Protein backbone atom coordinates (compact mmCIF):
# COMPACT_ATOMS: atom_id res chain seq x y z
CA UNK A 1 0.00 0.00 0.00
CA UNK A 2 1.36 3.45 -0.90
CA UNK A 3 1.67 6.27 1.60
CA UNK A 4 -1.29 8.17 0.19
CA UNK A 5 -3.64 5.22 0.65
CA UNK A 6 -2.30 4.54 4.14
CA UNK A 7 -2.79 8.19 5.15
CA UNK A 8 -6.37 7.99 3.88
CA UNK A 9 -6.91 4.95 6.10
CA UNK A 10 -5.53 6.83 9.09
CA UNK A 11 -7.80 9.78 8.33
CA UNK A 12 -10.79 7.44 8.12
CA UNK A 13 -9.74 5.89 11.43
CA UNK A 14 -9.53 9.33 13.04
CA UNK A 15 -13.07 10.16 11.85
CA UNK A 16 -14.33 6.81 13.12
CA UNK A 17 -12.68 7.27 16.53
CA UNK A 18 -14.17 10.74 16.93
CA UNK A 19 -17.71 9.51 16.20
CA UNK A 20 -17.63 6.11 17.91
CA UNK A 21 -19.58 5.54 21.14
CA UNK A 22 -17.60 5.33 24.37
CA UNK A 23 -18.00 1.55 24.52
CA UNK A 24 -15.47 1.46 21.67
CA UNK A 25 -11.74 1.53 22.43
CA UNK A 26 -9.27 1.99 19.57
CA UNK A 27 -5.61 2.23 18.64
CA UNK A 28 -3.44 2.08 15.53
CA UNK A 29 -0.26 0.06 15.25
CA UNK A 30 2.65 -0.19 12.85
CA UNK A 31 4.26 -3.63 13.07
CA UNK A 32 6.01 -6.26 10.98
CA UNK A 33 3.43 -8.82 9.84
CA UNK A 34 3.84 -11.86 12.12
CA UNK A 35 4.28 -15.46 11.00
CA UNK A 36 0.66 -16.29 11.81
CA UNK A 37 -1.74 -18.56 9.93
CA UNK A 38 -3.89 -15.65 8.81
CA UNK A 39 -0.96 -13.77 7.23
CA UNK A 40 -0.17 -14.57 3.56
CA UNK A 41 3.42 -15.95 3.43
CA UNK A 42 4.73 -13.19 1.09
CA UNK A 43 3.59 -10.58 3.62
CA UNK A 44 5.33 -12.07 6.66
CA UNK A 45 7.98 -9.68 7.97
CA UNK A 46 6.71 -6.73 5.92
CA UNK A 47 5.72 -3.45 7.65
CA UNK A 48 1.94 -3.19 7.96
CA UNK A 49 -0.61 -0.81 9.45
CA UNK A 50 -3.12 -2.30 11.88
CA UNK A 51 -6.14 -1.05 13.79
CA UNK A 52 -6.94 -2.42 17.25
CA UNK A 53 -10.59 -2.07 18.21
CA UNK A 54 -12.65 -3.31 21.11
CA UNK A 55 -16.31 -2.90 22.04
CA UNK A 56 -17.23 -3.66 25.62
CA UNK A 57 -20.91 -4.51 25.50
CA UNK A 58 -23.62 -6.27 23.53
CA UNK A 59 -22.41 -8.08 20.40
CA UNK A 60 -25.18 -6.68 18.22
CA UNK A 61 -24.32 -3.15 19.32
CA UNK A 62 -20.64 -3.93 18.76
CA UNK A 63 -21.24 -5.01 15.17
CA UNK A 64 -23.11 -1.79 14.46
CA UNK A 65 -20.54 0.43 16.20
CA UNK A 66 -17.52 -1.13 14.47
CA UNK A 67 -19.08 -1.43 11.01
CA UNK A 68 -17.81 1.92 9.63
CA UNK A 69 -14.14 1.13 10.24
CA UNK A 70 -14.48 -2.48 9.13
CA UNK A 71 -16.03 -1.27 5.90
CA UNK A 72 -13.11 1.08 5.24
CA UNK A 73 -10.60 -1.71 5.88
CA UNK A 74 -12.50 -4.09 3.59
CA UNK A 75 -12.58 -1.53 0.78
CA UNK A 76 -8.81 -1.13 1.12
CA UNK A 77 -8.31 -4.89 0.80
CA UNK A 78 -7.22 -5.34 4.41
CA UNK A 79 -7.74 -8.34 6.68
CA UNK A 80 -10.62 -8.18 9.18
CA UNK A 81 -9.87 -10.22 12.31
CA UNK A 82 -12.55 -8.67 14.53
CA UNK A 83 -14.40 -11.33 16.54
CA UNK A 84 -15.98 -11.85 19.96
CA UNK A 85 -13.47 -12.70 22.69
CA UNK A 86 -13.12 -12.50 26.48
CA UNK A 87 -11.73 -9.24 27.83
CA UNK A 88 -8.68 -11.08 29.17
CA UNK A 89 -7.87 -12.24 25.62
CA UNK A 90 -8.23 -8.70 24.26
CA UNK A 91 -6.06 -7.35 27.06
CA UNK A 92 -3.28 -9.79 26.13
CA UNK A 93 -3.61 -9.43 22.36
CA UNK A 94 -0.12 -7.98 21.87
CA UNK A 95 1.62 -9.99 24.60
CA UNK A 96 3.41 -12.16 22.04
CA UNK A 97 5.50 -9.09 21.17
CA UNK A 98 6.89 -8.95 24.71
CA UNK A 99 9.01 -12.08 25.07
CA UNK A 100 10.51 -13.13 28.39
CA UNK A 101 14.12 -12.05 28.68
CA UNK A 102 13.83 -9.50 25.90
CA UNK A 103 15.12 -5.94 25.92
CA UNK A 104 12.76 -3.00 25.55
CA UNK A 105 12.51 0.78 25.47
CA UNK A 106 9.38 2.88 25.08
CA UNK A 107 7.70 6.26 25.47
CA UNK A 108 4.24 7.62 26.28
CA UNK A 109 3.67 10.99 24.55
CA UNK A 110 0.36 12.80 24.96
CA UNK A 111 -0.95 14.39 21.75
CA UNK A 112 -3.15 17.37 20.95
CA UNK A 113 -4.65 15.24 18.16
CA UNK A 114 -3.81 12.78 15.40
CA UNK A 115 -3.13 15.44 12.78
CA UNK A 116 -2.44 14.98 9.07
CA UNK A 117 0.99 16.49 9.71
CA UNK A 118 2.21 13.51 11.72
CA UNK A 119 0.64 10.70 9.71
CA UNK A 120 3.32 10.54 7.01
CA UNK A 121 6.22 10.57 9.49
CA UNK A 122 4.37 7.98 11.61
CA UNK A 123 4.14 5.64 8.62
CA UNK A 124 7.80 6.32 7.72
CA UNK A 125 8.84 5.27 11.22
CA UNK A 126 6.71 2.15 10.77
CA UNK A 127 8.64 1.23 7.63
CA UNK A 128 11.88 1.48 9.64
CA UNK A 129 10.83 -1.12 12.21
CA UNK A 130 13.62 -3.69 12.41
CA UNK A 131 12.66 -6.07 15.20
CA UNK A 132 9.56 -8.28 14.69
CA UNK A 133 8.70 -7.51 18.33
CA UNK A 134 8.63 -3.71 17.96
CA UNK A 135 5.33 -1.81 17.72
CA UNK A 136 4.39 1.76 16.94
CA UNK A 137 1.12 2.43 18.76
CA UNK A 138 -1.21 5.41 18.87
CA UNK A 139 -3.91 5.11 21.51
CA UNK A 140 -7.21 6.99 21.50
CA UNK A 141 -7.97 8.47 24.93
CA UNK A 142 -10.94 10.57 26.01
CA UNK A 143 -14.14 9.19 27.54
CA UNK A 144 -14.02 8.39 31.24
CA UNK A 145 -10.30 9.24 31.35
CA UNK A 146 -10.93 12.84 30.35
CA UNK A 147 -13.92 13.32 32.65
CA UNK A 148 -11.68 13.14 35.72
CA UNK A 149 -10.57 16.67 36.58
CA UNK A 150 -6.87 17.40 36.09
CA UNK A 151 -6.23 18.04 39.79
CA UNK A 152 -8.34 15.17 41.17
CA UNK A 153 -5.49 12.63 40.90
CA UNK A 154 -1.72 12.70 40.49
CA UNK A 155 -2.00 11.23 36.99
CA UNK A 156 -2.14 14.22 34.66
CA UNK A 157 -2.68 15.14 31.03
CA UNK A 158 -6.15 13.56 31.00
CA UNK A 159 -7.52 15.92 28.34
CA UNK A 160 -5.16 14.67 25.61
CA UNK A 161 -7.25 12.86 22.95
CA UNK A 162 -4.44 10.57 21.76
CA UNK A 163 -1.14 9.15 23.00
CA UNK A 164 1.84 8.01 20.91
CA UNK A 165 3.41 4.88 22.39
CA UNK A 166 6.47 3.48 20.60
CA UNK A 167 7.47 0.09 22.04
CA UNK A 168 10.84 -1.16 20.88
CA UNK A 169 11.42 -4.81 21.86
CA UNK A 170 14.44 -6.85 20.81
CA UNK A 171 16.56 -9.79 21.95
CA UNK A 172 20.28 -9.01 21.61
CA UNK A 173 22.61 -6.24 22.73
CA UNK A 174 23.77 -5.86 19.12
CA UNK A 175 20.37 -4.31 18.35
CA UNK A 176 20.45 -1.75 21.19
CA UNK A 177 21.61 1.25 19.19
CA UNK A 178 19.16 0.71 16.33
CA UNK A 179 16.14 0.21 18.58
CA UNK A 180 16.90 3.20 20.81
CA UNK A 181 17.36 5.32 17.70
CA UNK A 182 14.06 4.03 16.32
CA UNK A 183 12.20 5.19 19.42
CA UNK A 184 13.83 8.61 19.03
CA UNK A 185 12.75 8.79 15.37
CA UNK A 186 9.20 7.72 16.22
CA UNK A 187 9.02 10.34 18.96
CA UNK A 188 10.33 13.02 16.61
CA UNK A 189 7.61 12.09 14.09
CA UNK A 190 4.98 13.16 16.61
CA UNK A 191 6.78 16.28 17.87
CA UNK A 192 4.40 18.70 16.06
CA UNK A 193 1.41 17.18 17.90
CA UNK A 194 2.77 16.59 21.40
CA UNK A 195 1.35 18.48 24.38
CA UNK A 196 4.64 18.35 26.29
CA UNK A 197 3.05 15.99 28.79
CA UNK A 198 3.90 12.30 29.19
CA UNK A 199 2.39 9.14 30.64
CA UNK A 200 4.97 8.13 33.23
CA UNK A 201 4.05 4.41 33.22
CA UNK A 202 5.47 4.30 29.68
CA UNK A 203 8.40 6.66 30.24
CA UNK A 204 11.98 5.47 30.88
CA UNK A 205 13.32 8.85 32.03
CA UNK A 206 13.36 9.62 35.77
CA UNK A 207 14.83 13.12 35.82
CA UNK A 208 13.19 16.16 37.38
CA UNK A 209 12.15 17.28 33.89
CA UNK A 210 10.55 13.88 33.22
CA UNK A 211 8.55 14.05 36.44
CA UNK A 212 7.27 17.53 35.63
CA UNK A 213 6.16 16.31 32.18
CA UNK A 214 4.10 13.61 33.87
CA UNK A 215 2.65 15.49 36.84
CA UNK A 216 2.92 19.21 36.12
CA UNK A 217 4.55 21.66 38.53
CA UNK A 218 1.63 22.17 40.95
CA UNK A 219 0.93 18.48 41.49
CA UNK A 220 4.62 17.69 41.66
CA UNK A 221 5.01 20.22 44.48
CA UNK A 222 2.10 18.63 46.36
CA UNK A 223 3.64 15.17 45.88
CA UNK A 224 6.99 16.36 47.22
CA UNK A 225 5.23 17.66 50.33
CA UNK A 226 3.38 14.36 50.82
CA UNK A 227 6.56 12.35 50.28
CA UNK A 228 8.39 14.39 52.89
CA UNK A 229 5.55 13.78 55.34
CA UNK A 230 4.96 10.04 54.79
CA UNK A 231 8.26 8.71 53.41
CA UNK A 232 11.00 11.11 54.57
CA UNK A 233 13.73 8.44 54.19
CA UNK A 234 12.69 7.75 50.57
CA UNK A 235 12.12 4.03 51.18
CA UNK A 236 9.95 3.79 48.06
CA UNK A 237 12.41 4.99 45.47
CA UNK A 238 12.58 2.37 42.68
CA UNK A 239 10.19 4.39 40.54
CA UNK A 240 9.80 7.84 39.01
CA UNK A 241 11.02 9.05 42.32
CA UNK A 242 9.65 12.00 44.26
CA UNK A 243 12.62 13.22 46.30
CA UNK A 244 11.54 14.08 49.87
CA UNK A 245 14.65 16.23 50.31
CA UNK A 246 12.88 18.78 48.12
CA UNK A 247 10.05 19.09 50.67
CA UNK A 248 9.92 22.49 52.41
CA UNK A 249 11.17 22.63 55.96
CA UNK A 250 8.44 22.45 58.62
Secondary structure, 3 states (H helix, E strand, C coil): CCHHHHHHHHHHHHHHHHHCCCCEEEEEEEEECCCCCCCCHHHCCCEEEEEEEEECCCHHHHHHHHHHHHHHHHHCCCCCCCCCCCHHHHHCCCHHHCCCCCEEEECCEEECCCCHHHHHHHHHHHHCCCCCCCEEEEEECCCHHHHCCCCCCCCCCCCCCEEEEEEEEECCHHHHHHHHHHHHHHHHHCHHHEEEEECHHHCCCCCHHHHHHHHCHHHHHHHHHHHHHHCCCCCCCCCCCCCHHHCCCC
